[in-house]
């Protein structure tokens, strides 16, 4: 195929469709604030590092708000 003085190759391929996939089961996940994730199996997943980070952020926010800095106001 020629267009605007350039040559283009147009090719088509016949690829067989892959076999269908049937899952054996399903797993539901509820994401929350206290627990990072709770599965439908009843497993709770918490994050120790995230808890530390949240406490650090709360202390930092309280410190900035006490100083009444511009960062704390926005």
Residue pairs with C-beta under 8 A, 6 or more apart in sequence:
1 7
1 8
1 9
1 10
2 8
26 40
27 39
27 40
27 41
28 39
28 40
29 37
29 38
29 39
29 40
30 37
30 38
30 39
31 37
32 38
34 46
35 44
35 45
35 46
36 45
36 46
36 47
36 50
37 44
37 45
38 44
38 45
39 45
61 72
64 71
64 72
65 72
